[in-house]
Amino acid sequence: DQALMAALTLPRIEGESLDDFKKRASMDAKQQSIDAADEGTRIHAAIEAFYSGNDWDCTYGTHIVAAVDAIIQVFGDQLWKPEKSFCSPMGYGGKVDLHSDQVVIDFKTKDFGPGDKVVAYDEQIMQLDAYRHGLKIPQATMANVYISRSHPGEVRVIVHEEGDHYQRFCLRLEYWKLSKGYRPEAA
């Protein structure tokens, strides 16, 4: 989408060749992606700081309030633990954005507005299932909390149903370990 938007919105420079324009549009799209990722990182850090009880960037107050309110609305009061790292004896690890004994949450930032549909990808659900197994709370509810970069205050909480997510993750993990010759069990 970034490349298409750059091609549609960048003004052409008089005398610029099509190849030069394509290069400039490509560079613009890459920069847009970098800027969006950086903004997402700042929003994520502000929410983490809030849940950790630390000072947070007030620029993102609207994002924080909306995310916290949405989480409370869906899950009620919980003893939340932010940014918990783990290492599984199966040879994978991770850092969970937010969890309690009953819920595992991964934050995602993206551009969306009030009427836009927000959907989780299979890989995101597998990630959450791997996280809850890594934390040793395999019965915990899995959820993605999408926070809009483009419309501060817009949040969507997607609670995932049970399924074969963890089994599919384990198969992908085994394939990856075989293809890389990675054998943590032998160490």
Salt bridges, closest charged atoms under 4 A:
GLU16 OE1 - ARG12 NE 3.99
GLU16 OE2 - ARG24 NE 2.86
ASP19 OD1 - LYS22 NZ 3.65
GLU39 OE1 - ARG42 NH2 2.84
GLU83 OE2 - HIS44 NE2 3.53
ASP97 OD1 - HIS44 NE2 2.79
ASP101 OD1 - LYS81 NZ 3.10
ASP106 OD2 - LYS108 NZ 2.79
ASP111 OD1 - ARG149 NE 3.18
ASP122 OD2 - ARG168 NH1 3.79
GLU123 OE2 - ARG172 NH1 3.35
ASP129 OD1 - ARG132 NE 2.56
ASP129 OD1 - HIS133 ND1 3.26
GLU154 OE1 - ARG156 NH1 2.93
GLU162 OE1 - ARG132 NH2 2.64
ASP164 OD1 - ARG168 NE 2.95
GLU174 OE2 - LYS177 NZ 3.16
GLU185 OE2 - LYS177 NZ 2.90
